[in-house]
Amino acid sequence: MLFGCLVATPYQVTCFIVGIFSLRRRLDGYHAKTPLRCLFLSIGASIFCLSIVKNLIQYSLSILIWILFISLSFAVFNSSPYSHPNCPLTPDELAVSWIKAKHILIWNLFLILLLQIFFANSNCALYCEMGIIAAAISFFVSKFKELKSSLSEKLAGKLDDLTRCDMREWPPTSIPICYQPQHPQRETDNTDK
């Protein structure tokens, strides 16, 4: 929170933290491999997100945050749950967590509307939205990694099947050897004789 106050006010940082941590716990997005890496990624991502909001407000482009927030909220709401390998959940725990994540997303929408109505001058709603956006991006990064690894496993399996089929016919007896004529070498004239 201290590092966030370098970029935004304490109220704005608090709204960002409420937005990110309320959903992050239930969506179970990206997890770093070590606690130290987690700390640095969390601080870096927080400062980056807070800076983005500050700059978009400065250039009167806060509508972009609203558009991103609404589109990612719909995407999360219509997506399937994900259990990270570092923090595995049983199917029942996953279903309960996913239902709670959807409820939290709806409650966050009401919170953002209240912040926008009562604290419009402080832009706290935009910072809360950015926290939710960061949690959603973390979720989709993990889903992309899961999809990428499953696709690469399937591709590796297909390649293994292909090599096994091709190796049954080794050595290749049915492949004709192509005749390639050699180009005649130029005769060199030795005039020095």
matplotlib code that plots the C-alpha trace (Angstrom):
import matplotlib.pyplot as plt

x = [0.0, 2.9, 4.3, 0.8, 0.7, 3.6, 1.2, -2.3, -4.0, -4.5, -8.3, -7.7, -5.1, -7.6, -10.3, -7.8, -6.9, -10.5, -11.2, -8.3, -8.3, -12.1, -12.0, -8.4, -9.0, -12.0, -10.8, -7.5, -5.4, -1.7, 0.6, 4.3, 6.7, 8.4, 7.1, 9.7, 8.7, 5.1, 5.9, 7.8, 5.1, 2.3, 4.1, 5.0, 1.5, -0.1, 2.0, 1.6, -2.2, -2.4, -0.2, -2.4, -5.5, -3.8, -2.6, -6.0, -7.7, -5.1, -5.9, -9.7, -9.7, -11.4, -14.0, -11.4, -11.3, -15.1, -15.1, -12.3, -14.0, -17.4, -16.0, -13.7, -16.6, -18.8, -15.9, -15.2, -18.9, -19.3, -16.0, -15.4, -13.7, -10.0, -8.0, -4.3, -1.9, -0.1, -3.4, -5.5, -9.2, -11.6, -14.4, -16.9, -14.6, -14.1, -17.8, -18.5, -15.6, -16.8, -20.3, -18.9, -16.7, -19.7, -21.5, -18.5, -18.4, -22.0, -21.4, -18.3, -20.5, -22.8, -19.8, -18.4, -21.8, -22.0, -18.4, -19.2, -22.3, -20.9, -17.2, -17.1, -14.5, -11.9, -12.2, -12.2, -14.6, -12.0, -9.3, -11.7, -12.5, -8.8, -8.3, -11.0, -9.5, -6.1, -7.7, -9.5, -6.3, -4.5, -7.3, -7.2, -3.3, -3.6, -6.4, -4.2, -1.3, -3.5, -4.9, -1.4, 0.0, -2.9, -2.6, 1.1, 0.5, -2.0, 0.3, 3.2, 0.9, 0.0, 3.6, 4.5, 1.8, 3.1, 6.6, 5.6, 3.6, 6.6, 9.1, 7.3, 8.3, 12.0, 14.3, 12.3, 12.3, 9.5, 11.1, 12.8, 16.2, 16.1, 18.8, 20.5, 22.9, 26.1, 27.2, 30.3, 33.3, 34.9, 38.2, 40.9, 43.3, 46.8, 48.5, 51.6, 53.1]
y = [0.0, 2.3, 1.9, 2.6, 5.9, 7.1, 7.0, 7.6, 8.8, 6.3, 6.2, 5.3, 2.7, 1.2, 1.0, -0.7, -3.2, -3.9, -4.5, -6.8, -8.9, -9.4, -11.2, -12.5, -14.9, -16.5, -16.4, -18.1, -16.6, -16.5, -17.7, -17.0, -19.8, -18.3, -15.9, -13.3, -13.3, -13.0, -10.0, -8.2, -9.1, -7.9, -4.6, -4.0, -4.9, -2.7, 0.3, -0.3, -0.5, 2.6, 4.5, 3.5, 4.8, 8.1, 8.7, 7.8, 10.2, 12.9, 12.5, 12.2, 8.6, 7.0, 5.6, 3.0, 1.7, 1.4, -0.5, -2.8, -3.4, -4.2, -6.5, -8.4, -8.7, -10.3, -12.6, -13.7, -14.2, -16.4, -18.3, -21.7, -22.0, -22.7, -24.5, -23.5, -26.5, -24.7, -24.3, -27.2, -27.3, -30.3, -30.0, -29.1, -26.4, -25.1, -24.9, -23.1, -20.7, -19.9, -19.1, -16.8, -15.1, -14.3, -13.0, -10.9, -9.6, -8.4, -6.8, -5.1, -3.6, -2.1, -0.9, 0.8, 2.5, 3.8, 5.0, 6.7, 8.4, 9.5, 9.9, 10.9, 13.7, 11.3, 8.7, 5.9, 3.9, 3.8, 2.5, -0.2, -1.1, -1.4, -3.8, -6.0, -5.7, -6.8, -9.8, -10.7, -10.4, -12.7, -15.2, -15.2, -15.4, -18.7, -20.0, -19.2, -21.0, -24.0, -24.0, -23.6, -26.5, -28.8, -27.9, -28.6, -31.9, -32.9, -31.7, -33.7, -36.8, -36.4, -36.0, -39.1, -41.0, -39.8, -40.7, -44.2, -44.7, -43.5, -45.6, -48.8, -48.5, -47.8, -48.2, -46.5, -49.0, -47.5, -44.1, -43.9, -42.4, -39.4, -39.1, -35.7, -35.0, -33.4, -30.3, -30.7, -29.0, -26.3, -27.2, -24.8, -23.6, -23.6, -21.1, -20.9, -24.1]
z = [0.0, 0.7, -2.8, -4.2, -2.4, -4.5, -7.5, -6.0, -2.8, 0.1, -0.6, -4.3, -3.3, -0.8, -3.5, -5.8, -3.1, -2.3, -6.0, -6.7, -3.5, -3.3, -6.6, -6.8, -3.9, -5.7, -9.3, -8.4, -11.2, -11.9, -9.1, -9.0, -8.3, -5.3, -2.5, -3.4, -7.0, -5.9, -3.8, -6.6, -9.2, -6.9, -6.1, -9.8, -11.1, -8.5, -9.3, -13.0, -12.7, -10.5, -12.9, -15.9, -14.1, -13.1, -16.7, -18.3, -15.9, -16.7, -20.4, -19.9, -21.2, -18.2, -20.5, -21.5, -18.0, -18.0, -21.3, -20.2, -16.8, -18.4, -21.1, -18.7, -16.2, -18.8, -19.9, -16.3, -15.7, -18.8, -18.4, -16.8, -13.4, -13.1, -10.5, -10.4, -10.0, -7.2, -5.3, -6.3, -5.3, -5.3, -7.9, -5.1, -3.7, -7.2, -7.9, -4.6, -5.2, -8.7, -7.5, -4.8, -7.4, -9.5, -6.4, -5.5, -9.1, -8.8, -5.4, -6.7, -9.5, -6.9, -4.9, -8.0, -8.7, -5.1, -5.3, -8.6, -7.2, -3.8, -4.5, -8.2, -7.7, -6.2, -9.0, -6.4, -8.6, -11.4, -9.1, -7.8, -11.4, -12.2, -9.3, -10.7, -14.2, -12.7, -11.0, -14.3, -16.3, -13.8, -14.2, -18.0, -18.0, -16.0, -18.2, -21.3, -19.8, -19.1, -22.6, -24.1, -22.1, -22.9, -26.6, -26.6, -24.9, -27.5, -30.3, -28.8, -28.7, -32.3, -33.3, -31.4, -33.2, -36.5, -35.8, -34.7, -37.9, -40.0, -38.2, -38.9, -42.6, -41.8, -43.8, -46.5, -49.4, -51.4, -51.8, -55.2, -55.4, -57.7, -60.3, -60.2, -63.1, -62.2, -63.9, -66.0, -64.6, -66.5, -67.9, -67.0, -69.6, -68.4, -70.6, -68.4, -69.8]

ax = plt.figure().add_subplot(projection="3d")
ax.plot(x, y, z, "-o")
ax.set_aspect("equal")
plt.show()
